[in-house]
Amino acid sequence: MATCSGWINDLAIMSKSTVSQYDMGYTPAEFSQVLKGNFTGEKSELSCESVSTNQWLIKHQDSAMSIAIQIEKKPDRILGAIALPVLSVSFKVNSATTEQSKFFFEKFFKYFHKGGG
């Protein structure tokens, strides 16, 4: 399991493997909102199909790319008086070329990046 901050180093591996898992600082509701928002919204070339409450299938409009996403709520990370949400996010590449996988993960982490700057 890798953390979201190390995704760039893992991009080549993710595009070739069938399953990747990350811990992310989102609640299930926040994750779903971003996923169904601009990431796969009407101006996106990606579409999002709900499989269950915590599982989605992402497809590309011009190809056979298919990537399943499943989330699982984990215990909050406690830092003193602060509690941060932790969500385990699993990706299963059902059908995608290396280029399609790279496109998907680059776009995913761009939309789901949290942090200062």
Secondary structure, 3 states (H helix, E strand, C coil): CEEHHHHHHHHHHHHHCCEEEEEECCCHHHHHHHHHHHHCCCCCCEEEEEEECCEEEEEECCCCCEEEEEEEEEEEEEECCEEEEEEEEEEEEEECCHHHHHHHHHHHHHHHCCCCC
